[in-house]
């Protein structure tokens, strides 16, 4: 991206002035190097989002932003329903509520190393991964409806986890306002046998070591210290979420003209929040969030059983579970007053600051854990929300490294076996059913996650707490 087309507000904040049909300015967060490396399409998509009805304050892009469908991945925007605000399926994305859940194990790296291969085998055996992967759970219509409206709470009631887990999940494990009947038969059918599975793409299950701590007080409050072993689960709503996104994008694109909405890009298909279509999408999308929360809860249960088999002394407790493809009704300051707005975060993580009433008691005084995923051979991070992030980005931060090259380009550059062998040489065990999938997700296909996290910290979006490096990765 040409920096000359932007107004530099600080070393980590760049503005696109409001011109033409833009209703608000655009704001891109990142170092000069990160922003320069972004595709010019990111700038175009930030500008296009700024043209949508009812948008408030600005159209934002996080430091890991890259070209997406309609919205840039890493895009954040909030819409006021009282000002004709819209909801956009493209502003949420296809993998609804894709997110990261991190578990503490009570173990240190030295206790895991001798049984690392056995643990990798047991985890890959119990947690299915890959395109079209099916689990051992089959849901009929009644079960699907209960899952879609109950989320992780439904999973715990079915025996997949414990009540204490729910206190460390966004929305306490269940997204209110979900409407199972708004989810098509085809979408529900795709999910009948996919609960408790990782899927493909950049999704993973990793055993990680805490390599570095940046804020000792917050790390202690979160229950992590250098050399501790944690487990991170990165996945979403599988085929159900993709089907919801596909169906509503088509319907919204066809309906836009009837709502009097001029779309700068067909991929920004949307509907007024207060319309029948908008409300129906919100009901289905919230059901998709519950699907993802239930899925990560079931995988947590399977991971606990794997550890019990290999390392029975482990005690897996939930640090936090965050989503990064959602639209949520939240209260934010717009034009000097708090008002309810629909915040779209596509490839962006909520980062509530200290004292926020939506945070659980255990972390409310400190701020929300912000979990940032890496890719197999790179680091992941634990950050914490800041008081400034409300003003800067509707309490939002980055969600990962962000792709630096397409999957096709990655396939031309690496072979899956080559990546697995290189990582094994560094002591990282990768288990995957797909050599192609490993090549597509090679660490070099992504931006430097250290630079992305440093930019989020420097910009004030979230603050670094701890760095995690992989020991074992189960990859789709």
N, C-alpha and C positions, 0 to 999 in steps of 0.2 A: 504494500500500500504506500502511496506517495505521501510522505509526511507534510509536504508543502500544501496539501489540500485540507489540512487540519489546523486547528488553533490549539497551540500547546498551553494548557493551563498549569501543568506542573510536569515533573519528570515522569509521572505515571498516569496523567489524565489529559485526554485529547478530545477536543470538541469539533463537531460538525455544525457550523452555524445554521440556524433555521432560515431556509430560503424556499421559494416556490410553494409547493403544496404541503411542505412540512408544517405540522402543527406545533412541534416542539423541536429543540435541537437534538443532535445525536451526541453521545458520550462514549468514548472507547477508553478502557483502562488497560495499561500495560506499559512496559519500558519501550523506548524508541526502537530497540532491536525487535521486540515481539510485535509491535504494531507494524513496523516496516515489513516484517515477514508475512503478515496477514494478506490473504488474497484480496484484491480490489473489490471482489464481490461482497466481502464483509461490509465495506463502507456502503455499498449500494443497498444491501439489505437493512442496515441500520437506518438509512435514510427512508427507505420504503415503509418500514414499521412506523416511523415518525409521522407518516401521512394518515394513519388509521384513525377513525373517529373515536373521540373520547380519551385519547392517550394523555397521560399526565406527566408533567415535569420534563422527561427526556426519554429517548430510546437508547438503551444501554447495551454495551458489549463488554464481556469480561475478558481478562488477559489471555484466556485460552480460546478465544473466539475463532471460528472458521466457518466456511461456507456451508449453509444448511438448506433445508427445504423451507422457503419463505422467510422465516426468521433465521438469522445466523445461529449456529450452535454456540452457546455462550451468550445468547440474547436475553434481555430482561425488559419488560414493558408492563405498565399498569394502566388499566382503563376504568374510567368512572361510569357506572351505569346510568347515573343521573345526567351525564353529559353525552349520551348516545354511545357510550362505550361498548366495545365489542368483545367477543371471545373468539379466539382463532385456534383451530385444530393444529395448524402449522406452527403456532406459537407455543404449543405443548410438545409436539413431536409424535412420532409413531410409537416409540417405546415408552408409554405412559408410566410415570413414576419409576423409571429406571433410577437406581440409587445405590448407596453403599451402606452396609451395616458392619460395624466392627465389634468384635467380641474380645474381651480379656480372657486369658487362659489360666492365670495364676502360675505360669511356668516361665522359666528362663531358657535362653537359647541352648545352653549346654545340656539340658535335659531332653531337648528335642532332636539334636543333631544325630545321636546314635540310632534313632528309629525314624529318621526323616523319610527314607524310601518306603518303609512300611506304612507310615502315616499317609504319604502321597497316594499309595495304592488304595488304602482304605477309604480315603476321601473321594477319590475318583470312582471307586466302586459304588459308593452310597449315593453320590450326587451326580445324576446324569447331566451331561453337557453336550453341546453341539446342535447343529441345525435339526429341527424336528425331534429333539430328544424327548422321550416320554418317561415319566416317573412311575412309581408303584401305586399312586393314588388315582382312582377313577371317580369322577364326580358325575352323578346324574343331575337332572334339572334342579331338583330341590337343593342339592348340595351346592351346585353352582350359584344359585340365587343367594343362599346363605353366605357363601364366601364373598360374593361381590358386594354385599351390603354389610358384612361383618369384618372383613380384612384380617389383620393379624389377631384381632380379638376372637374371631371365629376359629382361627387356627389353634390358639391356646385352648379354647373350649373343647376342641377336638383332640386335645392331648399333645399338640405339637409345641411344646414350650411351657413356660410358667408365667403366672400373672405378673411377676416382677419385670418381665421383659417389656411389657406394654408401657411402662412408665418412661422408657427410654426410646420410644418411637414417635416420630412426628404424628400429630393428631391422636396420640395415645393408642396408635395401632388401628384406628378405624376412622376413615374419612366420612364425615357427616354429609348427608345430601346425596349419597349414591343411590342410583335407581337401576336396579338389575334389569327391569323391563325395557330400559332404553338401550340395552346392549343387544345387538342382533343375534339371532339364532346361530349364524355362521361364526360370529366372534366367540360366543359361549362354547360352541362345539369345538373350536380350535383349542380351547383351554381344558377340555375334559380330562386329558391325560398328561398335561404339562405342569401341574403343580409340583413344586419341589425340584425344579430343573433350572439349570443355568442358561440354556440357550447358547447362542453363538456370538460372533462379533467380538467386541471388547469386554464381554462379560467374563468374570472369573471368580474363583474361590482361592484366596491366598493365605498361607501361613506366613506371618511376617515377624521380623525382629525390630524392636525399637532401637534405632541406630543412634539417634541424637535427640536431646531435649533442649528446646529453646526457652521455654517458660516453665521453670520448676514448680511454681505454685499452682499453675493451672494443670500441669501434667499430674501433679499429686492429687488434685481434686478429681481429675478424670480417671485416676487409678492406673497410670502407666509410668514406667521408669525405664532408663536405659537398660537394654538387654532383655526386657520382657518380651514374651511371645504373644502376639495377638492374631486373630483371624478376621479377614475382611471378605465380605460377600458383595459382589457387584452384579446385579441383574435387575430385571424389571417385570413387566406384565406379559412378556412372551407374545404368542400369536394373538391373544385377545386384544392387547393394547394396539398392536399393529393394525388389526382389522377395524377397530373403532376409529383410529386415525384415518385410515384409507376411506372408509365409508363416509365419514362426516366431512372430510375435505372435499369430496366430490359433491355432496349435497350443498355445502356452503358455497362452493364455486358457482353452482347453478342458481343459487338463491340470492347472491349478492346484489345483482341489478335490481331485483324486486325490493330490496331494502334501501335502495338509493345509494349504495356504497360503490364507489369507484375504486377498483383494486389496482394499485401500481404494479402488481405482479399477481398472476392468477394463483400462485402458490400461497399467497396471503389470504386465501379464502377464509371468511369469517362471517359472523352473524351478530346482531345486537344481543347483548346479554339478556335483555328483557324479552326477546322474541321467543316464540315456541321452540324454534330450532336451537337457539342459544341455550335455553334451559334444558332441552333434551340432551344436547351435547355435554353440558356440565354434569348432568346425572350419569351419563355413560362414562365420561372421563373420570369422575369420582369413583365409580365402580372399578375402573381400570386401576386407579391408585390403590384401592383395597386389594385387588388381585395381586399387585406387586408386593404390598405389605405382607399379605398372606404367604406369598411365594418365598420371600426372604425369611419369614418366620419358620416355615416348614424346613427350609434348608438349614436353618440354625439347629433345629431338632436333629436332623441327619448328621450334621457336623459334630454335635455333642455325642452322638452314638459312636461315631468314628473315633473320637478321642478316647471315649470310654474303653474301646477295644484295644487301642495302642498305648495310650497314656492315661490310665484310670485315675491318676492323681490330679488331673486337670480339673479346674472348676471354671466353666465357660459362662461368664456374665456379660451382659450387653452394655457396651459403652454408649452407643447411640445408633440410630438408623435415620438416614436423611435421603430425600428424593431430589432428583434434579431435572425432571421433565413434568412440570405440573402447572396448573392455574389454580390459584387459591384466593379466596376473598379475605382480605386483610385490611387492617386500619393503618393508614400512612398519612404523613403530613403532605398536603397538596395545597398550594396557595395560602400557606400559613395556618391551615386548620386540618385537624385529623378527619379523614373521611374513609369510608369503605371503598376499596378498589379491588379489581381482579388482576392480580399480579401473575403474569406469565413468566415462567423461568424455563427456558429451553437450554439444557446443558448448563444450568446454573444452579447453585445450591443456596437455600435459605440460610442466612447467617444472622440470627437474632442476637442482639447485644445483651449485656448484663441487665438483669431485672425485668426482662420481658415476661409478661404474665402467661404467655403460651409455653414457656419452658418448664420442665419438671423441677420439683423442689431441689433435687440433687445438683443441678447445674444452673439454676435460675440466677443466683448471685454472680456467677462467673461469666455466663454467656453460652450460647449454643455450640456444641462440638460441630465442626465443619469437616467432613471426611472427604479427602481428595484422593482419587484413585490414580495409580500409575499404570504401567504396562509391563508385566512379566519381569523384565530385567531392570526396571527403573524404580524409583522410590514412590511411595505414597505418603500422604501427610495427614496429620491431625492439626486442625486450626481451631480457632474460637472466634465467634462473632464479636463485633465491636459496636460501641455506642454510635460511632460515626457512620456505620454502614446503612443505617436508616436514611440519613441525609444523602449519602453518596449513590445508593443503588437499590432503594427499597429493601434494605437488609438482605443483600444478595452477594454471593462470591462466585469464584470459578468452581468447576466441578472435576477437572482433571487436566491432563496435559494438552489435549486437543490435537487432532490429526495434523501432520505436516505434509503428508502425501496421501493420495488415494489408495484404496485397497488394490486396484489394478497395478498401480505403480509399485506398491510394496511387493506384489507377486513377481514382478519383473526383476526386482532387486534381490530378494532373498528366497531361499528354499526353507521349508519348515524344519527339516532335519538339521540343516545348518544352524538355525536359530536355537533349537533344542540343545544341540551339542555345545554351542558357544555358552549358553546359560549354564549347562551342567558343569562346564569348566570353571565357572564362577561359584559353584556350589548351590545353584538354583535348579530344583527339579521341576520340570514341566510335564504335566499329564494332559493329553488332549486326544480326542478321537479324530482330529483333522489336521494333517500336516499343512494343508492349504490355509486353514484358519490361523495357524501359528504364524505362517509367513505374512498373512495380511495384517496381523497385529504385532509384527516385529517392533521391538522398542524404538528402532531408528525411524519408524514411520510416524512417530509422534514428536511433538515439540518437547523442549527441555522442561520437564515438570518442575525442576528446581527453580528455573527462571520464572515460570508462571506463578508459582507459590510466592516467590520473593516479591513479584509485582503486586499480587493481591495484598500481601502484608504491607508493602511500602505505600500502596494507595489507600490503606485503611479499611479495605473491604472485610478483611479477617486477619487474625494474627497467628503466626506460626507457634505451634506448641510442641510437636514431635515429628520426627522423620521415621518412616517405616521402610525396611528393605525386605524383599521376598526371600523366603527359604523354599517354599513349595507353591506351585501355581497349577491349579486345575483350570484348564482353558477350554472354552467352547470352540 
